Amino acid sequence: MAGGRRDQLVETAVELFYKNGYHATGIDKILSEAGVSKPTLYRHFQSKDDLIIAALRRWDAESRAWLHREMERRADTPRGRVLALFDALADWFREPGFQGCMFVNAAVEFADHDNPIHQVAAEHKRQFAAEFREEVAAAGVADAQEVTEQLMILMDGAIVTAHTSGQGEAARRARKMAEAILAAAID
C-alpha cells in the first residue's frame, strides 16, 4: 500500500503542477487532492522539491513514451516519423487543459541551472533529443546532431508559442519548417 500512496501523491502532483505551476501549487492542495496526510508525504519525500522531481521523472517517462508511440503510429519511415512529431504536437495543443511543457515550465520557474529541478528538466530535453537524433539520422541526414538541434528548437518554439499565445497552428507551421530543414539536409 505504501507504493500506492506514493504513486497517488506523484500522480496528483503531476496533475496539479501541470495545471497550476510549481510555486503556485501548495503541499496542502496536493495532500487534499491525493487524500493523504502530511506524515505520509514526508515518509516518501523529504521536501516539496523532491516531490516535484518525482513528478517530473514520472512525466518524463510517460511523455517520451507517448511521443514515440505517436510517431510510430503516424508514419512508417524515419523521415515520416520525424515530421509526425509535429502532428502529435498539434493534437496535444488542441487538448483541453493544454498548459505547455512541464519541463519548460519547470526550467522557467526554477531558472538557476544548478537547481536540481532545472537539471531534471534539462535532462529530459537532452534525453529526448538523443532519441530523436537516432530517427533523424535514420532519415538520411548526414549531420544528424545539427539538424536535431534545429528541430528541437522548432519543437520547443511551437510548444511555447501554443502555450503563450494560444496559437494551435504553431505545430503546423513548425512542421512546414521541419520539412524544409529535412529537405535541405537530405537532398
Residue, then its C-alpha position, 0 to 999 in steps of 0.5 A: m500500500a505504501g507504493g500506492r500512496r506514493d504513486q497517488l501523491v506523484e500522480t496528483a502532483v503531476e496533475l496539479f503542477y501541470k495545471n497550476g505551476y510549481h510555486a503556485t501549487g501548495i503541499d496542502k492542495i496536493l495532500s487534499e487532492a491525493g487524500v493523504s496526510k502530511p506524515t505520509l508525504y514526508r515518509h516518501f519525500q523529504s521536501k516539496d522539491d523532491l516531490i516535484i522531481a518525482a513528478l517530473r521523472r514520472w512525466d518524463a517517462e510517460s511523455r517520451a513514451w507517448l511521443h514515440r508511440e505517436m510517431e510510430r503510429r503516424a508514419d512508417t519511415p524515419r523521415g515520416r516519423v520525424l515530421a509526425l512529431f509535429d502532428a502529435l504536437a498539434d493534437w496535444f495543443r488542441e487538448p483541453g487543459f493544454q498548459g505547455c511543457m512541464f519541463v519548460n515550465a519547470a526550467v522557467e520557474f526554477a531558472d538557476h541551472d544548478n537547481p536540481i529541478h532545472q537539471v531534471a528538466a534539462e535532462h529530459k530535453r537532452q534525453f529526448a533529443a538523443e532519441f530523436r537524433e537516432e530517427v533523424a539520422a535514420a532519415g538520411v541526414a548526414d549531420a544528424q546532431e545539427v539538424t536535431e538541434q534545429l528541430m528541437i528548437l522548432m519543437d520547443g518554439a511551437i510548444v511555447t508559442a501554443h502555450t503563450s499565445g494560444q496559437g494551435e497552428a504553431a505545430r503546423r507551421a513548425r512542421k512546414m519548417a521541419e520539412a524544409i530543414l529535412a529537405a535541405a539536409i537530405d537532398 
